[in-house]
Amino acid sequence: MTLNPFARPGRTLLCLSLLVILSACGKEAPSPEPSEPFAEALADTPEEHARKHLDPRYVCPMHPQIFKDEPGSCPICGMNLVAKRIEAPDAARPEVQVPSAVMQSMGIRTARAKRDTLWKYIQTVGRVDYDETRLVHVHPRTEGWIERLKLRAEGDPVKRGELLGQLYSPEILSAQVDFLIALDQKSGQHNLEKARNRLRLLGVTEGTISRIQQNRQSQNTIPIYAPAKGVMTQLQAREGMYVKPEMEIFTIVDPSVMWVLVDVFEYQIDWLREGLTTEMRVPAYPGRTWEGKVDYIYPDLDPQARTLRVRLAFTNPDGKLKANMFAEVVIYGGPKHDVLQIPVDALIETGERASVIKALGGGRFQPVDVVKGTMRAGRVEILEGLEEGDKIVVSGQFLIDSESSLQASFRRMEE
């Protein structure tokens, strides 16, 4: 960062005002004498030049644009110049001296910044849901009537290939007649395959087509079989009901694997990745845990809550996990070694900066800004601002920070 101690809008306005007044009076504005040769100043780096301007200068109290390197008087008003130190824009915040008796009454406690292993994990909550890849929706391929429905209620378990009901459809019956006619034609293999494919497109299974071909007789109703193993979660059809292709008559889900959808805060996603180990507990079964993994990380954040949706997958062999259960989840990311860390209680966050109160010894304290990293289990990683072994305040630090801010404000008012 390049320091520029002269970049002050107030000083520029004062100089312009002085030039206008002196011009109106017919006088020329006095120019301060340079404190060093011009060539030498040009040879300095911006940091060196700014550092020179941080030395004590003598300034007129009434005309701050007048300053010299040694005591004197103001050429405008004649007042004696006073010593003034120009602080850098990023000058350290003032120290605070606290007597021993006051320290005891404030309950000030300290701790040291140390390097240790920080375990990365996220504690969050979520909701149990079905694995959408294991959901099967059953629709009729044509209009018709449900006859001899085998299932009676939602929640009934079903096996793959199990008979769910019978469907009577005039269109399927007509397609069977065309298929039988094609079978009776000795020549015309193309027409036979065309009639067979029409039955397939209407949802007739290969086993049913083979029986029709073997018996050379049409069937009034066509069986509907379960396409997958699971539990019937939706049963929209009833015996005798007229159904159409847009109707979802059965929904089957396999509950052997369940999803858990959780929200992760934005500052916790830096090390999050698919495949991480997770652990879950549900209030319905105290003391029992389920182990799973991070299955998918959604691509966008919630703009209101500033959280990221993460999907976890857990095996459910005994069917104890039910959809819409409340879940407490921990996502493990492994250890992070040799991390400089402090207690999270020592951190002061204002929304614009994060800082801690550094104990300098002898009752002296000073706020320092820090850059925080991972926060876990009451500890926070410090990326910048502290060194190993630094003593920081973990209790009573807010009063010290307020006192330092007041002193800084008074200094600015005196300038």
C-alpha positions, 0 to 999 in steps of 0.5 A, a space after each residue: 500500500 502506497 502511503 500519501 499523507 497529503 491526500 486530505 480533502 480538507 487540506 485541499 479545500 483550505 489551500 484553495 480558500 486561502 488562494 482565493 482570499 489572498 488573490 482578492 487582497 492582491 497578495 500572493 500565497 506564501 509557499 512553505 520552504 521544502 524540507 529537502 532538495 527536490 532531486 533527493 525527494 524524487 529519488 525516494 520510494 513512495 514508502 520512504 517519502 511517506 515515512 519522512 512526512 510522519 516525523 514531527 512537523 510544526 503546523 499553524 493552529 489556524 492555517 494547517 496548510 502552513 508547516 515547517 520542519 522547525 519552530 517558527 511563526 505563521 506568515 499569515 497570522 503570526 501565531 507560533 507553530 506547534 509540533 504535530 505528528 501526521 499519522 499514517 492512514 493505517 496507523 496502529 490503534 492506541 494502547 490502553 493502560 489498565 490498572 491492576 485493581 481495575 483488571 480484577 474488577 473487569 474479570 480480564 482473562 488471557 490466553 496465548 495463540 498456539 499452533 495445534 490441530 484443528 478438526 474440520 467439521 460442520 454441525 447442522 440440521 436437515 430433513 430426511 427425504 426419499 432418494 428421488 433416483 429410487 422413485 418410480 411413477 406408474 402411468 397408464 399408456 392409454 385410457 381405460 378402467 382399473 379392474 381387480 386392484 390388488 393394493 388397498 392402501 398407501 404404505 403397502 410394500 411391493 416386490 418387483 414384478 408383483 401384480 398391482 391390478 388389471 386394466 381394461 382398455 378398448 385401444 389395447 383390445 383393438 391392438 391385440 386383434 391386429 396382432 392376431 390377424 398379423 399372426 394368421 398371415 403367413 407372409 408379412 413379417 413386417 406387419 407382425 412386428 409392427 403389431 407387436 411393437 404397438 402392443 409394447 408401446 401401449 404398456 403390454 409386457 413381453 410375457 403377456 404378448 407371448 401368452 396372446 401369441 401362444 393362445 391365439 386369443 385376446 385378453 380383455 384386461 391387461 395386468 399391471 406389474 410393479 416395475 420396482 421393489 419398494 413401498 407404495 407412497 401414492 395410490 391414486 387408482 381405485 377399482 373401477 376408476 377410469 384412468 388416462 395417461 396423464 394420471 399417476 396411478 401408482 408411486 413406488 419408492 425404495 427406502 433402502 437409501 434415504 437423502 438428508 437435505 441440509 443447509 451449510 453457511 457460506 463461510 463453512 464451504 471452503 473445504 466441503 466436497 462430495 464423498 465426505 463422511 457424515 454422521 446423523 442422529 434423529 430424535 425418534 431413536 436416541 443413542 443411535 447414529 447413521 453413517 453416510 456421505 456427502 452425495 451432492 453439493 448444489 450449485 447456488 446459494 440461498 440469496 436470503 439466508 446465505 446458505 448452501 444446500 447439501 444432499 447427504 445419502 444414508 443407507 436404511 436397511 431396516 426402514 427406520 428412517 422415515 421421510 420428513 424426519 428431523 435430523 442432526 448432522 455432522 459433516 467431517 472434513 478431517 484434521 487441519 494440522 499446524 494451525 495458529 488458533 485462539 479461543 473464539 471468545 477472544 474474537 471481536 467482530 463488527 461486520 467490517 473487521 475482526 480484531 482481538 485485544 493483545 496483552 502487551 504486559 504491565 497492564 497495557 493492551 492494544 487492539 489488533 486486526 486479524 484475518 480469521 479462518 476456520 471456526 470449530 469447537 470454540 476455536 478459530 484459525 488466525 491467518 494474519 495479525 498474530 504470532 505464536 505465543 502472543 497473549 490475547 484477552 478472552 474476557 473483558 476485551 470489549 471494554 478495552 476495545 471501546 476505550 481504544 476507539 475513544 482514544 483514537 477519536 480524541 486524537 483525530 479531534 485534536 488534529 
